[in-house]
Amino acid sequence: MPQARALNRPLDGLKTYSAQLKLRTERLVRARPRETVGAGILAFIGTAAIAGFVNSASTPQSSAVAPPAPPPLIMRQIAPDQAVKVNAAIPIVQGPNPSALPFQFKGNSAARTQAVQCLASAVYYEAGSQDDDGERAVAQVVLNRVRHPAFPATVCGVVYEGSTRQTGCQFTFTCDGSMYRQPDAAGWRRATRIAEAALSGSVYAPVGYATHYHADYVVPYWASTLAKSAVVGAHIFYRWAGGWGQPSAFEQAYSGREPNALALRNAALAVVHVNPQASDDVAALEKLPGVEALKLNPSMRGDKRVAVRFNETARAASDQATHQEYVKAFGASDNLKWTLSSEPVASDEKPLGKTSQAAPVPAAAGPSAPSAAAPQR
């Protein structure tokens, strides 16, 4: 019977204890009012401090502060040999350079197919001329970015980030026309093998948690602001300085879904920038090598717009084309050379136009000499 009563009224004991505790507290406050108030204040402060410590310890820095924006890949205008010297003068940061954790791919077979395609493209076009270590280093940077909150949470999203924006691509092969070049079979098989291994957990330890790199013959503007962590082949690798470059910052979970690799590739190859432009700016843009002006429908707001497609292949061909003077490209005569370039005329050069006919010389007077006008018999 007591057990049944306890089950039917389980809060009776708790109510009784609460009433007794309240009565004791009231008696204590009446007997020692100052001591009771002081103890309550101290208890409140201690509770707030403990709660703040727990919250700060459980909340990482990356979720309290927005992650830094990836800097655009804008290069300093210096010669390649000078760039090599500038890069060599930047020291590698001292201290530990822990290797990244193995990447855990969590997605279906369709997502893996897209991820392999995108990662192999980055490996091939960015480091296809290097050895296996050079390609593995590029693959590691891509996967490091996937796990960092400053970047997309997909492999294809990381590889093609910025390829359709005016701020520029993050991986140069997505916006410099490299993808017009068909990969060779052997090189593509090697890049695919390295991409498959990286997605299966293979780690290239020397680059650690690097999220940026560039070739040693160029100098990006951000090179001196990041922590130089490794040099692999012709590439120099960096991580963010401070907390955003530490292993604890790489907390972003892989989304498990991938966008279509072919669609991203086609969008990068046919990127169109549309901006309001003045008429003189439009004319200047159309004169740039590799720029193709596109026709647009009139704007609903009535403003003037211009759309241009940047053909980086044509621009590069124009920059690399050697100029050959016309007079040297063809077998021009000396008179033509003089006309086009003010070069001296050869002393034996015939005059321009038809050959002039000299006047006949009169014959000497005498009976034996026939008349100039008389016909010869």
C-alpha positions in Angstrom: 0.0 0.0 0.0 2.8 2.6 0.7 4.3 1.7 -2.6 1.1 2.3 -4.4 0.6 5.6 -2.6 4.1 6.6 -3.6 3.5 5.7 -7.3 0.2 7.6 -7.3 1.7 10.7 -5.6 5.4 10.8 -6.5 5.8 14.5 -5.8 4.6 14.6 -2.2 8.1 14.0 -0.8 9.7 16.6 -3.0 7.0 19.2 -2.0 7.6 18.5 1.7 11.4 18.8 1.4 10.9 22.1 -0.6 8.7 23.6 2.1 11.2 22.7 4.9 14.1 24.2 2.9 12.1 27.4 2.3 11.4 27.7 6.1 15.0 27.2 7.0 16.1 29.9 4.4 13.6 32.4 5.9 14.9 31.8 9.4 18.6 32.2 8.2 17.8 35.4 6.4 16.1 36.9 9.5 19.0 35.8 11.7 21.9 36.8 9.4 20.7 39.0 6.6 24.1 40.5 5.4 25.9 37.1 5.2 23.0 35.5 3.3 22.8 38.3 0.7 26.6 38.2 0.1 26.7 34.4 -0.2 23.9 34.6 -2.8 25.8 37.2 -4.9 28.9 35.1 -4.8 27.0 32.0 -5.9 25.4 33.9 -8.8 28.8 35.2 -10.0 30.3 31.8 -9.8 27.5 30.2 -11.7 27.7 32.8 -14.5 31.5 32.4 -14.8 31.2 28.6 -15.1 28.5 28.9 -17.7 30.7 31.4 -19.7 33.7 29.1 -19.6 31.7 26.2 -20.8 30.2 28.1 -23.7 33.6 29.5 -24.8 35.2 26.1 -24.6 32.4 24.4 -26.6 32.2 27.2 -29.3 35.1 27.1 -31.7 36.6 30.3 -33.1 35.4 29.6 -36.6 31.7 29.6 -35.7 32.0 32.8 -33.6 33.8 34.8 -36.3 33.2 34.7 -40.1 35.9 32.9 -41.9 38.2 35.0 -44.2 37.3 35.3 -47.8 39.6 33.5 -50.3 41.8 36.1 -51.9 41.6 36.4 -55.7 44.6 35.1 -57.7 45.9 38.5 -58.9 49.6 38.5 -59.8 52.2 41.1 -59.4 53.5 42.3 -62.8 57.2 41.1 -62.5 59.3 39.0 -64.7 59.4 35.2 -64.1 63.1 35.2 -63.1 62.5 38.0 -60.6 59.5 36.2 -59.3 61.6 33.1 -58.5 63.9 35.3 -56.4 61.1 37.0 -54.6 59.4 33.7 -53.7 62.7 32.2 -52.5 63.2 35.2 -50.2 59.9 34.4 -48.4 60.9 32.0 -45.5 59.0 28.9 -44.6 57.3 29.3 -41.3 58.9 27.6 -38.3 57.0 25.3 -36.0 54.9 22.2 -36.5 53.2 21.4 -39.8 50.8 18.6 -38.9 49.5 16.4 -41.7 45.8 16.5 -42.6 43.4 13.8 -41.5 42.3 11.3 -44.1 39.4 12.5 -46.1 36.2 10.6 -45.5 34.0 10.6 -48.6 30.3 10.3 -47.6 28.2 10.2 -50.8 26.7 7.8 -53.3 28.4 6.5 -56.4 27.0 9.3 -58.6 28.5 11.9 -56.3 31.9 10.1 -56.2 32.0 10.0 -60.0 31.5 13.8 -60.2 34.1 14.3 -57.4 36.7 12.2 -59.1 36.1 14.1 -62.4 36.6 17.5 -60.8 39.5 16.5 -58.6 41.3 14.7 -61.5 40.9 17.8 -63.7 42.5 20.0 -61.0 45.3 17.5 -60.6 45.9 17.2 -64.3 45.7 20.8 -65.4 47.4 22.3 -62.4 50.3 19.8 -61.9 50.2 17.5 -65.0 53.8 18.4 -65.8 55.1 17.4 -62.4 55.6 14.0 -60.7 53.2 12.1 -58.5 54.1 14.1 -55.4 53.3 17.4 -57.2 49.9 16.0 -58.2 49.2 14.6 -54.8 50.0 18.0 -53.2 47.4 19.7 -55.4 44.8 17.1 -54.6 45.5 17.6 -50.9 44.9 21.3 -51.1 41.5 20.7 -52.8 40.4 18.4 -50.0 41.7 20.7 -47.3 39.5 23.4 -48.7 36.4 21.1 -48.8 36.8 20.8 -45.0 37.4 24.5 -44.3 34.4 26.8 -43.7 35.8 29.5 -46.0 35.2 27.3 -49.0 32.4 25.2 -50.5 31.7 21.8 -48.9 32.0 19.9 -52.2 34.9 18.9 -54.3 33.5 20.3 -57.6 32.4 23.5 -55.8 36.0 24.1 -54.5 37.6 23.3 -57.9 35.4 25.7 -59.9 34.9 28.4 -57.3 35.0 31.8 -58.9 35.3 30.5 -62.5 32.2 32.5 -63.5 32.8 35.6 -61.5 34.7 38.8 -62.3 36.7 38.4 -59.2 38.5 35.5 -60.8 38.9 31.8 -60.4 40.6 30.1 -57.5 42.2 27.5 -59.7 43.7 29.1 -62.9 42.9 26.3 -65.2 39.2 27.0 -64.9 39.5 30.4 -66.5 42.6 30.6 -68.6 41.5 28.4 -71.5 43.5 25.3 -70.4 40.4 23.1 -70.6 40.3 23.7 -74.4 43.4 21.4 -74.4 42.3 17.8 -74.5 44.2 15.7 -71.9 46.4 12.9 -73.0 45.3 9.4 -72.1 48.3 8.5 -69.9 48.3 11.7 -68.0 44.6 11.6 -67.4 44.9 8.0 -66.0 47.6 9.1 -63.6 45.5 12.1 -62.4 42.4 9.9 -62.0 44.4 7.4 -60.0 45.7 10.1 -57.6 42.2 11.6 -57.3 40.7 8.2 -56.4 43.4 7.6 -53.8 42.9 11.0 -52.2 39.1 10.5 -52.0 39.7 7.1 -50.4 41.8 8.6 -47.5 45.3 8.9 -48.9 47.1 11.9 -47.3 50.0 13.9 -48.7 51.6 14.9 -45.4 54.3 17.5 -46.6 51.7 20.2 -47.4 49.9 19.8 -44.1 46.7 21.9 -43.9 47.7 24.2 -46.8 44.8 25.9 -48.6 46.7 28.0 -51.2 49.5 27.5 -53.6 51.0 29.1 -56.7 53.8 28.4 -59.2 57.2 29.6 -58.3 57.5 31.9 -61.4 54.6 34.1 -60.3 54.0 36.2 -57.2 50.4 36.7 -56.0 49.6 39.8 -54.0 48.6 37.6 -51.1 51.8 35.6 -50.9 53.3 37.8 -48.1 50.1 37.7 -46.0 49.9 33.9 -45.7 52.1 31.4 -43.9 54.4 29.7 -46.4 54.5 26.0 -45.3 56.0 23.9 -48.0 57.6 23.8 -51.5 56.8 20.8 -53.7 58.1 20.8 -57.2 57.3 24.0 -59.0 54.5 24.9 -56.5 54.7 26.9 -53.2 52.1 26.1 -50.6 50.6 28.3 -47.9 48.1 28.2 -45.1 46.3 31.0 -43.3 48.2 32.6 -40.5 46.7 32.3 -37.1 43.7 30.2 -36.0 42.2 29.8 -39.4 45.2 27.8 -40.5 45.2 25.5 -37.6 43.8 21.9 -37.7 40.9 22.9 -35.4 39.5 25.3 -38.1 39.0 22.4 -40.6 35.6 21.4 -39.1 33.3 21.7 -42.1 31.5 18.5 -43.0 31.5 17.2 -46.5 28.0 17.7 -48.0 27.9 14.3 -49.6 26.4 15.7 -52.9 28.3 17.1 -55.9 27.2 19.4 -58.7 27.6 18.3 -62.3 31.2 18.5 -63.4 30.4 18.9 -67.1 28.0 21.7 -66.5 30.6 23.5 -64.4 33.2 23.0 -67.1 31.0 24.4 -69.8 30.0 27.3 -67.7 33.6 28.2 -67.1 34.5 27.9 -70.8 31.6 30.2 -71.8 31.6 32.7 -69.1 29.9 36.0 -69.9 30.3 39.2 -67.8 27.5 41.7 -68.1 28.0 45.2 -66.7 26.7 48.7 -67.3 29.2 50.4 -69.5 29.7 53.8 -71.2 29.9 53.9 -75.0 33.7 54.7 -74.9 34.3 51.8 -72.6 32.4 49.4 -74.9 34.6 50.5 -77.8 37.8 50.0 -75.7 36.7 46.5 -74.6 36.1 45.4 -78.2 39.6 46.2 -79.1 41.1 44.0 -76.5 42.6 40.7 -77.7 40.4 37.7 -77.0 37.3 39.7 -76.3 34.1 38.9 -78.1 31.2 41.3 -77.8 27.8 39.7 -77.5 24.4 41.2 -78.4 22.0 41.8 -75.5 18.3 42.6 -75.3 17.6 46.1 -74.2 17.6 46.5 -70.4 14.3 46.9 -68.7 15.7 49.9 -66.8 16.9 51.5 -70.1 20.6 51.5 -69.2 23.3 50.6 -71.7 24.9 47.3 -71.2 27.7 45.3 -72.8 28.3 41.6 -72.6 31.7 40.2 -73.5 33.1 36.7 -73.6 36.8 36.5 -72.7 38.5 34.0 -74.9 41.7 33.5 -73.0 43.2 31.2 -75.7 42.9 33.9 -78.3 44.3 36.5 -75.9 47.3 34.3 -75.1 47.9 33.7 -78.7 47.8 37.4 -79.4 50.2 38.1 -76.6 52.7 35.5 -77.8 52.5 36.3 -81.5 55.8 37.8 -82.8 55.6 40.8 -85.1 57.3 40.6 -88.5 57.6 43.6 -90.6 55.9 43.5 -94.0 58.9 44.4 -96.0 60.8 41.4 -94.5 57.9 39.0 -94.8 57.7 39.4 -98.6 60.3 39.9 -101.3 59.7 43.6 -101.7 61.8 45.6 -104.2 64.1 48.2 -103.0 61.8 50.9 -104.3 58.9 49.4 -102.2 61.2 49.1 -99.2 62.1 52.8 -99.6 58.4 53.7 -99.9 57.4 51.7 -96.8 60.4 52.1 -94.5 62.6 54.9 -95.9 65.4 52.5 -96.6 68.0 53.7 -99.2 67.5 52.7 -102.8 70.1 50.6 -104.5 72.3 52.5 -107.0 71.3 50.2 -109.9 67.6 50.1 -109.2 65.5 50.9 -112.2 63.1 53.9 -111.9 59.4 53.4 -111.2 56.9 53.2 -114.1 57.4 52.3 -117.7 60.9 52.2 -119.2 61.6 55.5 -120.9 62.6 55.5 -124.7 65.7 57.5 -125.5 65.4 60.0 -128.4 67.1 58.9 -131.8 70.6 60.2 -132.4 70.9 62.2 -135.7 73.2 60.6 -138.3 76.4 62.3 -139.6 76.0 64.3 -142.9 77.4 62.7 -146.1 76.4 61.0 -149.3 77.1 57.6 -148.0 74.9 58.0 -145.0 71.3 57.2 -145.5 68.6 59.6 -144.5 67.2 58.9 -141.0 63.7 59.4 -142.5 64.3 57.4 -145.6 63.4 53.8 -145.6 66.1 51.2 -145.8 66.4 49.3 -149.0 
